[in-house]
C-alpha cells in the first residue's frame, strides 16, 4: 500500500519487509514470521488511512484496501498478526565524529 494522495500523508517512507530466519512461537503454534515495518506519522493517521485508503474491486464488490490486504494475508496462511508501535530515531551514518 502506498501513502496515496492523502494530505497530509499517512506515512513518511517506504515500508520494509523481511522474514525472520527462525521459527517463532505464536499462541502455541510454530510459525514462519514476516515483519512489516511501516513509518506511520501517527496512530491517528494510520487508523484514518486504514479506514479510507481506497477501494479494491473484487468480483464486482468494493472492499477497503486494508481489509483486502488482510484477506490476502489470511488466504496465504496467516494465522495471526501483532501490531507494535515504536518511535524510531534517526542515527547518522557517520556517528563517530
CORTASUL-V947159 format. One record per pair of residues at least 6 apart in sequence whose C-alpha atoms are under 6 Angstrom apart, sorted by the first residue. I is the first residue (numbers start at 1). J is the second residue. If there is no record, write none. Layout:
BEGIN
I/J ; I/J
END
This chain:
BEGIN
3/10 ; 10/40 ; 10/41 ; 10/45 ; 10/46 ; 11/39 ; 11/40 ; 11/41 ; 12/39 ; 13/39 ; 15/37 ; 15/38 ; 16/36 ; 16/37 ; 17/35 ; 17/36 ; 18/34 ; 18/35 ; 19/33 ; 19/34 ; 20/33 ; 23/31 ; 23/32 ; 24/30 ; 24/31 ; 50/66 ; 54/64 ; 54/65 ; 55/62 ; 55/63 ; 55/64 ; 55/65 ; 56/62 ; 56/63 ; 56/65
END
